[in-house]
Amino acid sequence: MIIEIILLILGIPVGLLIAWMCKDELISGRKWFRMLVILSLVLALFFWLYGLGYIALTCGFIAIVSLVSVIKAK
């Protein structure tokens, strides 16, 4: 379980890197990143309830990266 938590935490530097490299795309696509955060959180909960933890962790990683990118883009 420690490895999964470490991999989720690694989403923060990846989100910062994306926000730094793609500032102009984040401005025009902010609403899509917000939708991506919401959708990935809903899907993470759905897959976690059905016992598919690896897919839930992937959706959680996507949510973290997208959330950090949206926050940093402001």
Protein Blocks (a to p, Z undefined) as FASTA:
>chain_A
ZZmmmmmmmmmmmmmmmmmmmmmlmmmmmmmmmmmmmmmmmmmmmmmmnopaklmmmmmm
mmmmmmmmmmmmZZ
